[in-house]
């Protein structure tokens, strides 16, 4: 398995970041999403779209090097705090709390603790479960 297959699929990008990586306009990225050329995830009741690095690679217009410059990958075995999960997904802390409360993101919370633990795999599962079908 190449480094590209290990790392690129787990990075998350906004539409604006996708324009930089693909070197196209925002309207072109929107058309690519609408036509199904770029796969996206969109949680219920959210306007924000999540684009994975793999989806950008699949367009054939992005390279591993351009994708790696923007964000760290989501590591499936790593434990994230709510704040770290929010930063990783580029959403607010209140959005993460709402996604946890609605059950869209699975967490662990030991008895008697306020802190919740979010695995990287839970974030990846959330993205996979909310993928938009063209």
C-alpha positions as a Python dict, from the first residue, in 0.01 Angstrom:
ca = {
    (1, 'X'): (0, 0, 0),
    (2, 'X'): (142, 339, -95),
    (3, 'X'): (176, 636, 138),
    (4, 'X'): (-93, 808, -74),
    (5, 'X'): (-344, 532, 12),
    (6, 'X'): (-259, 550, 382),
    (7, 'X'): (-272, 925, 437),
    (8, 'X'): (-478, 1117, 180),
    (9, 'X'): (-821, 961, 239),
    (10, 'X'): (-838, 1080, 599),
    (11, 'X'): (-787, 1451, 549),
    (12, 'X'): (-1093, 1680, 555),
    (13, 'X'): (-1129, 1992, 339),
    (14, 'X'): (-1378, 2272, 285),
    (15, 'X'): (-1499, 2373, -61),
    (16, 'X'): (-1270, 2674, -44),
    (17, 'X'): (-967, 2457, 31),
    (18, 'X'): (-1068, 2227, -255),
    (19, 'X'): (-1054, 2525, -493),
    (20, 'X'): (-691, 2587, -391),
    (21, 'X'): (-592, 2222, -420),
    (22, 'X'): (-764, 2168, -757),
    (23, 'X'): (-673, 2517, -882),
    (24, 'X'): (-1029, 2587, -998),
    (25, 'X'): (-1300, 2835, -902),
    (26, 'X'): (-1553, 2782, -623),
    (27, 'X'): (-1834, 2755, -879),
    (28, 'X'): (-1640, 2477, -1055),
    (29, 'X'): (-1602, 2288, -727),
    (30, 'X'): (-1975, 2330, -663),
    (31, 'X'): (-2052, 2193, -1012),
    (32, 'X'): (-1815, 1900, -954),
    (33, 'X'): (-1997, 1823, -627),
    (34, 'X'): (-2340, 1851, -789),
    (35, 'X'): (-2239, 1620, -1075),
    (36, 'X'): (-2087, 1363, -838),
    (37, 'X'): (-1727, 1417, -952),
    (38, 'X'): (-1636, 1508, -594),
    (39, 'X'): (-1791, 1294, -321),
    (40, 'X'): (-1892, 1484, -8),
    (41, 'X'): (-2037, 1414, 334),
    (42, 'X'): (-2309, 1634, 480),
    (43, 'X'): (-2450, 1570, 828),
    (44, 'X'): (-2822, 1609, 883),
    (45, 'X'): (-2938, 1964, 939),
    (46, 'X'): (-2597, 2109, 848),
    (47, 'X'): (-2508, 2326, 553),
    (48, 'X'): (-2138, 2242, 574),
    (49, 'X'): (-1996, 1987, 336),
    (50, 'X'): (-1695, 1772, 422),
    (51, 'X'): (-1463, 1668, 140),
    (52, 'X'): (-1203, 1397, 198),
    (53, 'X'): (-858, 1400, 48),
    (54, 'X'): (-944, 1076, -130),
    (55, 'X'): (-1239, 1243, -300),
    (56, 'X'): (-1003, 1512, -431),
    (57, 'X'): (-750, 1253, -546),
    (58, 'X'): (-1028, 1065, -727),
    (59, 'X'): (-1092, 1370, -948),
    (60, 'X'): (-750, 1318, -1105),
    (61, 'X'): (-675, 1689, -1064),
    (62, 'X'): (-506, 1670, -724),
    (63, 'X'): (-180, 1512, -619),
    (64, 'X'): (-71, 1365, -291),
    (65, 'X'): (171, 1657, -241),
    (66, 'X'): (-96, 1928, -280),
    (67, 'X'): (-332, 1748, -45),
    (68, 'X'): (-69, 1693, 226),
    (69, 'X'): (7, 2065, 254),
    (70, 'X'): (-326, 2158, 412),
    (71, 'X'): (-428, 1939, 707),
    (72, 'X'): (-318, 1655, 927),
    (73, 'X'): (-491, 1322, 868),
    (74, 'X'): (-753, 1178, 1099),
    (75, 'X'): (-583, 889, 1274),
    (76, 'X'): (-833, 605, 1338),
    (77, 'X'): (-669, 489, 1664),
    (78, 'X'): (-608, 833, 1812),
    (79, 'X'): (-831, 976, 2086),
    (80, 'X'): (-962, 1328, 2023),
    (81, 'X'): (-1112, 1578, 2264),
    (82, 'X'): (-1422, 1768, 2153),
    (83, 'X'): (-1203, 2069, 2078),
    (84, 'X'): (-958, 1864, 1870),
    (85, 'X'): (-1247, 1700, 1682),
    (86, 'X'): (-1391, 2045, 1607),
    (87, 'X'): (-1055, 2165, 1476),
    (88, 'X'): (-1009, 1851, 1267),
    (89, 'X'): (-1352, 1888, 1104),
    (90, 'X'): (-1320, 2267, 1085),
    (91, 'X'): (-1645, 2327, 1276),
    (92, 'X'): (-1728, 2500, 1601),
    (93, 'X'): (-1720, 2331, 1940),
    (94, 'X'): (-2097, 2380, 1972),
    (95, 'X'): (-2146, 2195, 1642),
    (96, 'X'): (-1941, 1900, 1772),
    (97, 'X'): (-2150, 1898, 2091),
    (98, 'X'): (-2469, 1900, 1882),
    (99, 'X'): (-2342, 1612, 1664),
    (100, 'X'): (-2254, 1412, 1977),
    (101, 'X'): (-2594, 1481, 2139),
    (102, 'X'): (-2777, 1376, 1823),
    (103, 'X'): (-2575, 1052, 1809),
    (104, 'X'): (-2409, 1131, 1477),
    (105, 'X'): (-2063, 1107, 1637),
    (106, 'X'): (-2004, 819, 1878),
    (107, 'X'): (-1813, 896, 2198),
    (108, 'X'): (-1703, 723, 2516),
    (109, 'X'): (-1758, 881, 2856),
    (110, 'X'): (-1639, 699, 3168),
    (111, 'X'): (-1871, 711, 3469),
    (112, 'X'): (-1822, 1018, 3684),
    (113, 'X'): (-1626, 1212, 3420),
    (114, 'X'): (-1732, 1516, 3222),
    (115, 'X'): (-1469, 1453, 2956),
    (116, 'X'): (-1572, 1258, 2648),
    (117, 'X'): (-1338, 1060, 2426),
    (118, 'X'): (-1378, 1055, 2049),
    (119, 'X'): (-1181, 808, 1840),
    (120, 'X'): (-1051, 898, 1500),
    (121, 'X'): (-1246, 601, 1368),
    (122, 'X'): (-1568, 756, 1504),
    (123, 'X'): (-1493, 1071, 1302),
    (124, 'X'): (-1420, 866, 989),
    (125, 'X'): (-1741, 664, 1041),
    (126, 'X'): (-1937, 989, 1081),
    (127, 'X'): (-1804, 1111, 746),
    (128, 'X'): (-1879, 780, 575),
    (129, 'X'): (-2234, 764, 716),
    (130, 'X'): (-2315, 1116, 601),
    (131, 'X'): (-2177, 1085, 246),
    (132, 'X'): (-2406, 1254, -3),
    (133, 'X'): (-2515, 1041, -298),
    (134, 'X'): (-2527, 1235, -628),
}
